[in-house]
Amino acid sequence: MDVGIIGGTGPLGRGLALRLAAAGHRVLLGSRDAERAEGICAELRDAAGGALAAGSLQGVANVDATVPDMVVLATPWEGALATVAELAEALHGRTVVSVGNALVRHGREAHAVVPPRGSVAAMVQAALPGCRVVAAGQHLPARSLADFGQPFAADVLVCADDAEARQAVCDLLCTVEGLRPVAAGSLAQAAAIEAFTAVLVTVNIGHRAHSTLRLAGMTLPVHGDGRPPGHEDAADVPVAHVGGASAGGGSRP
Ligand SMILES: NC(=O)c1ccc[n+]([C@@H]2O[C@H](COP(=O)([O-])OP(=O)(O)OC[C@H]3O[C@@H](n4cnc5c(N)ncnc54)[C@H](OP(=O)(O)O)[C@@H]3O)[C@@H](O)[C@H]2O)c1
């Protein structure tokens, strides 16, 4: 499918673009500067070493990244409202995936701050009444996503008020090798999901790791097993634990 990424030139947008393009999707990677976006796409194509289909990754202006039905909003959370306000008309009718975390750094810790309406996703949904906002991907480690040669495994909590949009995002994520989408209820869950990223970042700083989220005690489909993704409810999940800590640098999830 076609996927747009607004603010796609940052670490998260780049990693996501690479993995989605490798999964066979056509990605329009957006920026406030289309030339910069195309430069980043050229770097990503090089990094993929010929593994991406021709035309699967295109650098565009943010407004052109709003053309597909599925659009990821990957700007820093502080810029999210102004960005969507500017693009509201172009975004009308789209499913908008909010990956933002409202965090501030305090020494060797990240702390969650509460944005208007309790979460970045709810804030964006309020600003875009004509869109279906889905919160997903907050715990993904951008650096690992972009490290194309390395195997990658992560659970992705996906929440939204619109069940169809939530399922569409689960279906998309399930096509990416290593990602396991987990439907996690309504957009009200985004506040806890986003805030937990502060814990994850703090763990990663303290352990010099790039850990991500893995839910124990549930059987959900993984990439390529043919079963519909995201069909279980997160209420059934008894335990969440942080996995993947290893020696190495970095602090982002
Ligand atoms: N980094 C991670 O590991 C990670 C993991 C999970 C979720 N996230 C979330 O994903 C989002 C992107 O993270 P990131 O680290 O990739 O962010 P970033 O590098 O700080 O920003 C991404 C892009 O957004 C654009 N941008 C910057 N400031 C902006 C503003 N004020 N208004 C509009 N656009 C602006 C820039 O692109 P142009 O200059 O090209 O327009 C920038 O390259 C954040 O909301 C973050 O919370 C990050």
The ligand as a Gaussian input file, in Angstrom:
#p B3LYP/6-31G(d) Opt

LIG

0 1
 N       13.707000       8.505000      17.705000
 C       13.124000       7.442000      18.236000
 O       13.789000       6.444000      18.618000
 C       11.632000       7.371000      18.363000
 C       11.033000       6.154000      18.679000
 C        9.631000       6.080000      18.752000
 C        8.871000       7.223000      18.555000
 N        9.505000       8.410000      18.281000
 C        8.666000       9.582000      18.041000
 O        8.695000       9.764000      16.633000
 C        8.700000      11.152000      16.303000
 C        9.913000      11.412000      15.446000
 O       11.072000      11.127000      16.184000
 P       12.486000      11.529000      15.592000
 O       13.500000      11.234000      16.624000
 O       12.610000      10.955000      14.225000
 O       12.249000      13.120000      15.510000
 P       13.146000      14.326000      14.981000
 O       14.340000      13.801000      14.308000
 O       13.358000      15.261000      16.117000
 O       12.149000      15.014000      13.950000
 C       11.705000      14.379000      12.789000
 C       11.600000      15.372000      11.658000
 O       10.551000      16.295000      11.939000
 C       10.844000      17.541000      11.327000
 N       10.692000      18.597000      12.335000
 C       11.535000      18.924000      13.328000
 N       11.014000      19.913000      14.082000
 C        9.818000      20.216000      13.541000
 C        8.813000      21.154000      13.853000
 N        8.917000      21.991000      14.900000
 N        7.710000      21.203000      13.063000
 C        7.572000      20.364000      11.995000
 N        8.508000      19.462000      11.651000
 C        9.609000      19.378000      12.416000
 C       12.269000      17.461000      10.796000
 O       12.183000      17.209000       9.407000
 P       12.379000      18.346000       8.276000
 O       13.302000      19.372000       8.827000
 O       12.989000      17.549000       7.159000
 O       11.012000      18.847000       7.984000
 C       12.842000      16.240000      11.481000
 O       13.808000      15.574000      10.695000
 C        8.709000      11.921000      17.638000
 O        7.416000      12.350000      17.905000
 C        9.175000      10.880000      18.656000
 O        8.574000      11.125000      19.905000
 C       10.848000       8.500000      18.165000

